[in-house]
Amino acid sequence: MMRPANDLPVVYLCRDAIDFRKGINGLSILVEDALSLDPFSEQLFVFCNRRRNRIKILYWERSGFCLWQKRLEKAQFHWPRKSEDEVVSLTSQQLNWLLDGYDIARMKPHDKLHFSSVL
């Protein structure tokens, strides 16, 4: 299982929903231009779609960009939208809680789902 390490100093969440057709190039430009952050820093940059059922995480690892994505089947991520800043800072532990389905403000997870087939 791939998850962020709990020892990262800071994780940046883009508060507003993005066009999920964006890949590495589009997201790295968004980080640098719209968010005024350095996409080559060793930080995680987290994005969510409008329906809040998908997350993309962009990060630079030594010699290239990595892009990680999670799609929820029957729930939504509890995205912090009340902040006035375009970028929300979290710890890596808070990001892992968010990925587990917790509402960081309430600490309540998504229901665990069980499927037998993707067809």
C-alpha positions in Angstrom: 0.0 0.0 0.0 1.3 3.4 -0.9 0.8 6.1 1.7 2.5 9.3 2.7 5.1 9.0 5.4 4.1 10.5 8.7 7.3 12.5 9.0 6.7 15.0 6.2 6.9 18.6 7.4 3.9 19.9 5.6 1.3 18.9 3.0 -0.4 21.5 0.8 -4.0 21.1 -0.2 -5.5 23.1 -3.0 -8.8 24.2 -1.5 -10.7 24.7 -4.7 -11.7 21.8 -7.0 -9.7 21.3 -10.1 -10.2 19.9 -13.6 -9.3 16.3 -13.1 -8.1 15.9 -16.7 -4.9 17.7 -15.6 -1.9 15.4 -15.4 1.6 16.0 -14.1 2.3 19.0 -16.4 -0.9 20.8 -15.7 -0.8 20.2 -11.9 2.9 21.3 -11.6 2.0 24.5 -13.5 -0.9 25.0 -11.2 1.3 24.6 -8.1 3.9 27.1 -9.4 1.6 29.7 -11.1 -1.7 29.7 -9.2 -0.6 28.5 -5.8 2.8 30.3 -5.9 4.6 27.3 -4.5 7.6 25.3 -5.7 6.6 22.1 -7.3 10.2 20.8 -7.1 10.2 21.0 -3.3 9.9 17.8 -1.4 6.3 18.5 -0.4 3.0 16.8 -1.3 0.4 18.9 -3.3 -3.1 17.5 -3.0 -6.0 18.2 -5.3 -9.7 17.2 -5.3 -12.3 17.1 -8.0 -15.7 19.0 -7.9 -17.6 15.9 -6.6 -14.9 15.3 -4.0 -14.8 11.6 -4.7 -11.2 11.7 -6.2 -7.9 13.0 -5.0 -4.6 13.5 -6.8 -1.3 13.9 -5.0 1.6 15.4 -6.9 5.2 15.4 -5.6 8.8 15.6 -6.8 11.0 12.7 -6.1 14.7 13.2 -6.8 14.6 13.0 -10.6 11.0 13.3 -11.6 7.4 13.9 -10.7 5.1 11.3 -9.2 1.3 11.4 -9.4 -0.9 9.3 -7.1 -4.7 9.1 -7.3 -7.5 7.7 -5.1 -11.1 7.3 -6.2 -13.9 6.7 -3.8 -16.8 4.5 -4.9 -19.6 5.6 -2.7 -18.5 8.4 -0.5 -16.9 11.9 -0.6 -13.7 13.2 0.9 -14.3 15.7 3.7 -12.5 18.6 2.0 -11.6 21.6 4.1 -13.4 24.4 2.1 -14.0 27.0 4.8 -10.5 28.4 4.7 -10.1 31.7 3.0 -6.6 30.8 1.7 -6.2 29.0 -1.7 -3.8 26.5 0.0 -4.5 24.7 3.2 -1.6 23.2 5.1 -1.9 19.8 6.8 0.5 17.4 8.5 1.1 14.1 6.7 -0.9 12.4 9.5 -3.9 14.6 8.8 -3.6 13.8 5.1 -3.6 10.1 5.9 -6.7 10.6 8.1 -8.3 12.4 5.1 -7.4 9.5 2.8 -9.0 7.1 5.3 -12.2 9.0 5.1 -12.0 11.0 8.3 -13.6 14.4 8.6 -10.5 16.0 10.1 -12.7 18.5 12.0 -15.0 15.7 13.4 -12.7 12.6 13.2 -15.5 10.4 11.7 -14.4 7.9 8.9 -16.2 6.7 5.8 -18.0 3.3 5.9 -15.7 0.4 4.9 -16.9 -1.1 1.6 -16.5 -4.7 0.4 -16.8 -5.8 -3.2 -16.4 -9.2 -4.9 -15.8 -7.9 -8.5 -15.3 -4.8 -10.5 -17.7 -6.0 -13.3 
